Amino acid sequence: MEFDFVIVGAGSAGCALAHRLAEGGRYTVALLEAGPKDTNPWIHIPVGYFRTMGNPRSDWRYKTEADPGIAGRSINWPRGRVLGGSSSINGLLYVRGQPQDFDAWAQMGCTGWSWDDVLPFFKRSETWQGANGTDVRGKDGPLSVQNSRLSREIVDHWVDAAVAAGYKRSKDYNDVDQEGVGYFQLTMKGGRRCSSAVAYLRPTKSWPNLAVITDAQTEKVLIGKGRAIGVRAAIHGKPTDIKARREVILSAGAIGSPQLLMLSGIGDVDELSAHGIQTVSDLKGVGKNLQDHLQARPIFKTDLSTINVETNSLFKQALIAAQYALTGKGPMTMAASLGTGFLKTEPHMETPDIQFHIQPFSADSPAEGAHPFSAFTASVLQLRPESAGHLELKSANIDDHPLIHPNYLATENDRRTIVKGIQVARRIAQFEPLKSHISEEYAPGKGVAFDDEDATLDWARRTSVTIYHPTGTCKMGTDPMAVVDARLRVKGIDGLRVADCSIMPQITSGNTNAPAIMIGEKASALILEDAQA
């Protein structure tokens, strides 16, 4: 149980990282995943996220602490606990973010992370199956990215209504200009999910130098004389030390990576000592700078058919299953959302500040099932929230989930933006060809007037939920709260890096799976450069 590199976490970044480090056979690599193999068939059926989120065999099932910004509510935070991590249970939505996101990282001292620096790694990761009029898309990467195989009339009407309202139609929001409305791009190959595990691990099954170890709960990083020398993990419940000759890389996500650092003695000395943990590196920023996208969910009843009524009987569900089995098409290929829009709440803004997820279904909670009436959801979120929360240890036991304090809607700008986003959703609903097909605004509803900003904010506080994009808790940078440097090396400890969305100094403008995979790709290049030097 000794390898050149030990990677903790087989998620979006970890799978990419393992593939690239093991490629060519020069180095031995261990990839540890706390969850099981991705054998559950619902993982590979696109609509299967309804079955995998909340399932303890594939989801960590985190839950936040009561948050004053959302009316004192505690909400669920699903994160993948299976090969492929969250890319095996997410909504398949592929969004790189805005070039300005990465240029801002570089301006914050993260040398080598500008848009021009990261674009080659986005391209290296993907095979883009859609039309490509520019040179920004990848053509031969492991990850299949394609347009949706499913469309719905209500989503077409929403896109056309947004254009009628003055917003432009997007040709490719993953090009240099994100702004506009259209359909989502998906991590799919044909009619099946293309998770990071499918893309990066399946081609490596015969590689003798890559060991993928599942049901391996890492408990701490082993540190000797200021250097990471391995990890201690419970493999199928049996404590095992796995040594790393060169480096340990944490890719356990924005919750798992900071928790492991703190349990290993890396974090704020006062917080660690409160749990009887001896500090080996006093890094105040571990677990801080927690950022997430909060979605408000306006819902509109419609006279058009939506998934609500298309799936409201066992007979209809059987027909849908048969269609998928025979053709690989139909509602079972549906991602978490079909339509999207990256829009500005004010025309003078340089780039979009809100994002829409247009879903041809509605529910008070997906776990409770769809509404009994036909409706669609125009979910809206703020792309770059100012509010930042934090994680803290509950105990020194790895099995105790850390305490999650999101600190949603903590700034005036964040509160103002979510209100404006809801107003944009309601405004678009007043344009044809959508307006004539809306029978009623179900939420916020008539009780919340369009121009009543206080009532709109109150509704957002009471009903908004995460859209599953936690980031920033081991942030990269040069300031005193930075945890890793621009080469992703943990400050104060040799031979230890972090490579996942926790390293983001600021959250990207959109869904975070694509940036996570890019981080894994770029981390592999940095590590191989240092190893060969």
C-alpha positions in Angstrom: 0.0 0.0 0.0 2.6 2.5 -1.1 2.2 4.7 -4.2 3.8 7.7 -5.8 0.6 9.7 -5.5 -2.4 9.2 -3.2 -5.6 11.0 -4.2 -8.5 11.3 -1.8 -11.9 11.6 -3.5 -13.0 10.1 -6.8 -15.2 13.0 -7.8 -15.3 15.4 -10.7 -11.7 16.6 -10.1 -10.3 13.4 -8.6 -11.1 11.2 -11.5 -9.5 13.5 -14.0 -6.5 13.9 -11.8 -6.0 10.2 -11.3 -6.3 9.5 -15.1 -3.7 12.1 -16.0 -1.2 11.2 -13.2 -1.3 7.5 -14.1 -1.3 8.1 -17.9 1.9 6.7 -19.5 2.6 4.4 -16.6 5.5 6.3 -15.1 3.9 6.8 -11.7 1.8 4.6 -9.4 -1.5 6.2 -8.2 -4.1 5.3 -5.6 -7.5 6.9 -5.9 -9.6 6.5 -2.7 -13.4 6.9 -2.7 -15.4 6.7 0.5 -18.5 5.5 -1.4 -19.1 2.4 -3.5 -18.6 1.7 -7.2 -21.0 3.4 -9.6 -23.0 0.2 -10.3 -26.4 1.6 -9.4 -28.1 1.8 -12.9 -29.9 5.0 -11.9 -26.5 6.8 -11.8 -26.2 6.3 -15.6 -29.8 7.2 -16.6 -29.8 11.0 -16.8 -33.1 11.4 -14.9 -31.8 9.1 -12.2 -30.7 12.1 -9.9 -34.3 11.8 -8.5 -33.2 8.4 -7.1 -29.6 9.0 -6.2 -29.9 12.3 -4.3 -30.9 11.5 -0.8 -29.8 7.9 -1.2 -27.1 7.1 1.5 -25.4 4.8 -1.0 -24.6 7.7 -3.3 -25.1 10.9 -1.3 -23.3 12.3 1.8 -26.7 13.8 2.7 -25.2 16.9 4.3 -27.5 19.4 6.0 -26.8 23.0 6.9 -27.3 24.6 10.2 -30.2 27.0 10.7 -29.4 30.0 8.5 -30.8 33.5 9.4 -30.6 34.5 5.7 -33.2 32.0 4.7 -35.6 32.5 7.6 -33.8 30.3 10.0 -34.2 27.2 7.9 -31.9 24.2 7.7 -31.7 22.8 4.2 -30.3 19.7 2.5 -26.9 19.8 0.7 -26.5 16.7 -1.5 -23.0 15.8 -2.4 -21.9 12.6 -4.3 -20.6 9.7 -2.3 -19.8 7.2 -5.1 -17.3 6.8 -7.9 -17.7 10.0 -9.9 -18.7 12.0 -6.8 -21.3 14.7 -7.5 -20.8 14.2 -11.3 -22.6 10.9 -10.7 -25.7 12.4 -9.1 -25.9 16.0 -10.4 -28.2 17.4 -13.0 -25.6 16.9 -15.9 -25.5 20.7 -16.6 -22.2 21.8 -18.2 -21.2 25.4 -17.6 -17.6 26.7 -17.7 -18.3 30.1 -16.3 -17.3 33.5 -17.6 -13.8 34.3 -18.8 -13.8 37.2 -16.4 -14.2 34.8 -13.5 -10.8 33.3 -14.1 -9.2 36.7 -15.0 -10.4 37.9 -11.6 -8.6 34.9 -9.9 -5.4 35.9 -11.6 -5.8 39.5 -10.5 -6.2 38.2 -6.9 -2.7 36.7 -7.1 -3.5 33.3 -8.5 -0.9 33.3 -11.2 -1.6 30.8 -14.0 -5.4 30.8 -13.6 -6.6 33.4 -16.0 -9.0 32.5 -18.8 -6.2 32.1 -21.3 -4.5 29.8 -18.8 -7.4 27.5 -18.0 -9.0 27.4 -21.5 -6.6 24.7 -22.7 -7.7 22.4 -19.8 -11.4 22.9 -20.5 -10.7 22.0 -24.1 -8.5 19.0 -23.1 -11.2 17.6 -20.9 -14.1 17.6 -23.4 -15.4 16.2 -26.7 -18.0 18.7 -27.7 -20.7 17.0 -29.8 -22.5 20.2 -30.9 -21.9 22.8 -33.6 -18.6 24.5 -33.2 -18.0 27.8 -34.9 -14.9 28.8 -32.8 -11.8 27.2 -31.5 -12.7 27.3 -27.8 -14.4 23.8 -27.7 -12.6 20.5 -27.2 -12.7 17.8 -29.8 -11.1 14.7 -28.4 -11.2 14.8 -24.6 -12.6 12.1 -22.3 -15.7 14.0 -21.3 -18.7 13.9 -23.7 -20.6 17.2 -23.8 -23.7 17.4 -26.0 -26.9 19.3 -26.5 -30.1 18.1 -24.8 -31.8 15.1 -26.5 -35.1 16.4 -25.1 -37.1 19.5 -25.7 -40.5 20.8 -24.4 -42.8 23.3 -25.9 -43.1 25.3 -22.7 -39.3 25.7 -22.6 -39.2 26.8 -26.3 -41.8 29.4 -25.4 -39.9 30.6 -22.4 -36.8 31.1 -24.6 -38.8 32.9 -27.3 -40.5 35.1 -24.6 -37.1 36.1 -23.2 -36.0 37.1 -26.6 -39.2 39.1 -27.0 -38.5 40.8 -23.6 -35.2 42.1 -25.0 -32.7 39.4 -24.1 -30.5 37.8 -26.8 -30.4 34.2 -27.9 -27.2 32.4 -27.1 -25.3 30.4 -29.7 -22.9 28.9 -27.1 -22.8 30.1 -23.5 -19.5 28.2 -23.0 -17.8 30.4 -25.6 -16.2 33.7 -24.5 -19.6 35.4 -24.3 -21.9 33.7 -21.8 -24.8 36.1 -22.1 -28.1 34.9 -23.6 -30.9 32.3 -23.4 -31.2 28.8 -24.9 -30.9 25.2 -23.9 -28.4 23.6 -21.5 -25.4 21.6 -22.6 -25.1 18.3 -20.8 -22.4 15.8 -19.7 -24.0 12.9 -21.7 -23.0 10.4 -24.3 -26.0 9.3 -26.4 -28.7 8.8 -23.8 -26.5 8.1 -20.8 -24.8 10.2 -18.2 -21.1 10.8 -18.8 -19.8 11.3 -15.2 -16.2 12.0 -14.4 -15.8 8.3 -13.5 -17.2 7.1 -16.8 -15.1 9.6 -18.8 -11.8 9.2 -16.9 -11.8 5.9 -15.1 -13.4 3.4 -17.5 -10.5 3.8 -20.0 -8.0 3.0 -17.2 -9.4 -0.4 -16.0 -6.4 -2.3 -17.4 -3.8 0.1 -16.1 -1.7 -1.7 -13.6 -0.3 1.5 -12.0 -3.7 2.9 -11.0 -5.5 1.5 -8.0 -9.1 2.7 -7.5 -10.2 1.8 -4.0 -13.8 2.2 -3.1 -15.5 2.0 0.4 -12.3 3.7 1.6 -13.1 6.4 4.2 -10.0 8.6 4.6 -9.7 9.6 8.2 -6.7 11.9 8.2 -3.5 12.9 6.3 -0.4 11.4 7.9 2.2 14.1 8.4 5.8 13.6 9.4 8.4 16.4 9.9 6.2 18.9 8.1 5.5 16.7 5.1 2.5 14.6 4.0 3.6 11.0 3.9 0.3 9.2 3.3 -3.2 8.8 4.6 -5.1 6.7 7.1 -8.3 5.2 5.7 -10.9 2.7 6.8 -11.1 0.3 3.8 -14.2 -1.8 4.1 -14.1 -0.8 7.8 -10.4 -1.9 8.3 -7.9 0.9 9.3 -5.1 1.0 6.8 -2.2 3.3 6.3 -1.5 4.1 2.6 1.9 5.7 2.0 2.7 8.4 -0.6 6.2 8.6 -1.9 5.6 11.9 -3.7 2.3 13.6 -2.8 -1.1 13.4 -1.2 -3.8 15.3 -3.1 -7.2 16.0 -1.5 -10.1 16.1 -4.0 -12.8 15.4 -1.5 -14.8 18.5 -2.3 -15.7 21.8 -0.6 -16.9 20.0 2.5 -14.7 16.9 2.7 -11.3 18.5 1.9 -11.4 21.2 4.6 -12.8 18.6 7.1 -9.8 16.3 6.4 -7.3 19.1 6.7 -8.7 20.1 10.1 -8.8 16.5 11.4 -5.2 16.3 10.3 -4.2 19.3 12.3 -4.3 21.9 9.5 -6.5 24.8 10.3 -7.2 27.5 12.9 -5.3 26.6 16.1 -8.0 27.7 18.4 -10.7 25.8 16.6 -8.6 22.7 16.4 -7.6 22.7 20.1 -11.2 23.0 21.1 -11.6 19.4 19.7 -8.3 18.1 21.1 -6.5 18.2 17.7 -2.8 19.1 17.7 -2.1 21.8 15.2 0.7 21.1 12.6 -0.1 24.2 10.5 -2.1 27.2 11.7 -4.1 28.1 8.6 -7.0 30.4 9.6 -8.7 30.1 6.2 -9.5 26.4 6.3 -13.3 26.0 6.1 -13.8 29.7 5.6 -14.9 31.6 2.4 -17.7 29.1 1.8 -19.8 30.3 -1.2 -22.8 28.7 -2.9 -25.5 29.6 -5.4 -29.0 30.1 -3.8 -31.9 29.6 -6.2 -35.4 31.1 -5.9 -38.0 29.1 -7.7 -40.9 31.0 -9.3 -43.5 28.5 -10.6 -46.2 29.0 -13.3 -49.2 26.8 -14.1 -49.6 26.2 -17.8 -52.1 24.7 -20.2 -49.2 22.9 -22.0 -48.0 19.4 -21.1 -45.2 19.2 -18.6 -43.5 16.3 -16.9 -45.9 16.7 -14.0 -48.8 15.3 -16.1 -46.6 13.2 -18.4 -45.6 11.0 -15.4 -48.7 11.0 -13.2 -49.6 7.3 -13.7 -47.8 4.0 -13.7 -48.9 3.4 -17.3 -47.4 6.7 -18.5 -44.2 5.9 -16.6 -44.0 2.4 -18.2 -44.3 3.9 -21.7 -41.5 6.4 -20.9 -39.3 3.6 -19.6 -40.0 1.5 -22.8 -39.2 4.6 -25.0 -35.9 5.0 -23.3 -35.0 1.3 -23.4 -35.8 1.1 -27.2 -34.5 4.5 -28.4 -32.4 6.1 -25.6 -34.6 9.1 -25.9 -37.5 10.7 -24.1 -38.1 12.1 -20.6 -35.6 9.7 -19.0 -32.8 11.6 -20.7 -34.0 14.8 -19.0 -31.3 16.8 -17.1 -32.2 18.8 -14.0 -33.1 21.7 -16.3 -33.6 22.1 -20.0 -33.6 25.9 -20.7 -31.2 28.4 -19.3 -30.4 32.1 -19.4 -27.4 34.1 -18.3 -28.8 37.6 -18.0 -28.1 41.1 -16.6 -30.4 42.7 -14.0 -29.1 46.1 -15.1 -28.1 46.9 -18.7 -24.9 48.8 -17.7 -23.3 45.6 -16.3 -20.3 44.2 -18.0 -21.4 40.5 -17.7 -24.6 38.6 -16.6 -25.2 38.5 -12.9 -28.1 36.0 -12.8 -28.8 32.6 -14.2 -32.0 30.8 -15.0 -32.7 27.0 -14.8 -36.0 26.4 -16.8 -37.6 23.1 -15.8 -40.7 21.6 -17.4 -41.9 20.4 -14.1 -42.6 21.7 -10.6 -42.6 20.5 -7.0 -42.5 22.0 -3.5 -39.8 19.4 -2.9 -38.5 16.9 -5.5 -38.5 14.2 -2.8 -42.3 14.7 -2.4 -43.0 14.4 -6.1 -44.3 16.7 -8.7 -47.4 18.9 -8.3 -50.7 17.3 -9.5 -51.1 20.1 -12.1 -49.1 21.1 -15.2 -46.5 23.7 -14.4 -43.0 24.8 -15.1 -40.3 26.3 -12.9 -38.2 29.4 -13.7 -35.4 29.0 -11.1 -33.1 32.0 -10.8 -29.9 32.5 -8.9 -27.3 35.2 -8.4 -24.1 34.2 -10.2 -21.5 35.8 -8.0 -22.8 36.2 -4.4 -20.9 38.4 -2.0 -22.0 36.4 1.0 -19.6 33.9 2.4 -20.1 31.3 5.2 -17.9 28.8 6.9 -17.6 25.2 8.0 -16.5 24.1 11.5 -15.8 20.7 13.0 -18.6 19.1 15.0 -16.0 16.8 16.6 -12.7 15.1 15.9 -14.6 12.1 14.5 -14.6 11.8 10.7 -18.1 10.3 10.8 -19.6 13.5 12.3 -20.4 15.8 9.4 -19.0 19.3 9.9 -21.3 22.1 10.8 -22.3 24.1 7.6 -23.1 27.8 7.9 -23.9 29.1 4.4 -24.6 32.7 5.5 -27.0 33.2 2.6 -28.2 36.7 1.6 -25.9 38.4 4.1 -25.2 41.5 2.0 -27.5 44.2 0.5 -26.3 43.5 -3.0 -27.2 39.8 -2.7 -30.6 40.6 -1.4 -31.2 43.2 -4.1 -30.0 40.8 -6.8 -32.2 37.9 -5.8 -35.3 40.2 -5.8 -34.4 41.6 -9.2 -33.9 38.0 -10.5 -37.4 37.1 -9.4 -38.8 40.2 -11.0 -37.0 39.3 -14.3 -38.7 35.8 -14.2 -42.1 37.4 -13.7 -41.5 39.9 -16.4 -40.5 37.3 -19.0 -43.7 35.5 -18.2 -45.7 38.5 -19.5 -44.3 38.1 -23.1 -45.6 35.9 -25.9 -45.5 33.2 -26.9 -45.4 32.3 -23.2 -48.0 34.6 -21.6 -51.0 33.0 -23.3 -50.0 29.6 -22.0 -49.7 30.6 -18.3 -53.0 30.1 -16.5 -51.7 31.2 -13.1 -48.5 32.3 -11.2 -48.3 29.6 -8.5 -45.3 31.1 -6.7 -44.6 33.7 -5.5 -48.3 34.2 -6.4 -50.8 37.0 -6.2 -50.0 37.6 -2.6 -46.6 39.1 -3.5 -46.9 42.2 -5.7 -44.4 42.6 -8.5 -43.0 45.9 -7.1 -43.1 44.9 -3.4 -39.4 44.2 -2.9 -39.8 43.5 0.8 -42.5 40.8 0.3 -40.5 39.3 -2.6 -37.4 39.1 -0.5 -39.4 37.5 2.3 -40.7 34.9 -0.1 -37.2 34.2 -1.3 -35.9 33.8 2.3 -38.7 31.3 3.1 -38.5 29.2 0.0 -35.1 29.4 -1.7 -32.8 26.4 -1.7 -29.2 25.5 -2.7 -28.5 24.5 -6.3 -25.6 22.4 -5.0 -22.5 24.5 -5.8 -20.4 24.8 -2.6 -17.0 26.2 -3.2 -14.1 28.2 -1.7 -13.3 26.5 1.6 -9.6 25.9 0.9 -9.2 29.0 -1.2 -6.2 29.6 -3.4 -4.3 32.9 -3.1 -1.6 35.0 -1.5 -3.6 36.7 1.4 -3.5 35.5 5.0 -6.8 33.5 4.6 -5.5 31.5 1.6 -5.0 27.8 2.2 -3.2 26.8 -1.0 -0.9 28.7 -3.3 -1.3 29.0 -7.1 0.1 25.5 -7.6 -2.5 24.2 -5.2 0.1 23.3 -2.5 -1.2 23.5 1.1 0.7 26.3 2.9 3.1 25.1 5.6 3.0 21.4 4.6 5.2 19.8 1.9 3.8 17.1 -0.4 0.2 18.0 0.1 -2.2 19.7 -2.3 -5.9 20.3 -2.7 -7.6 20.0 -6.1 -11.3 20.5 -6.2 -13.9 23.4 -6.0 -12.7 24.2 -2.5 -9.7 26.0 -4.0 -11.9 28.7 -5.8 -11.1 32.1 -4.4 -14.5 33.2 -5.9 -17.3 31.1 -7.1 -17.6 30.8 -10.9 -20.6 32.2 -12.8 -22.7 29.1 -13.2 -22.8 25.3 -12.4 -19.5 24.1 -11.0 -19.0 20.6 -12.4 -17.1 21.8 -15.5 -14.7 24.0 -13.5 -14.1 21.1 -11.1 -13.0 18.9 -13.9 -10.8 21.7 -15.3 -9.2 22.0 -11.8 -8.4 18.3 -11.9 -6.9 18.6 -15.3 -4.8 21.6 -14.4 -3.7 20.2 -11.1 -2.3 17.1 -12.9 -0.2 19.4 -15.2 1.2 21.3 -12.2 2.0 18.1 -10.3 3.7 16.4 -13.2 5.7 19.6 -13.9 7.0 19.6 -10.3 7.6 15.8 -10.3 9.6 15.9 -13.5 11.6 18.9 -12.3 
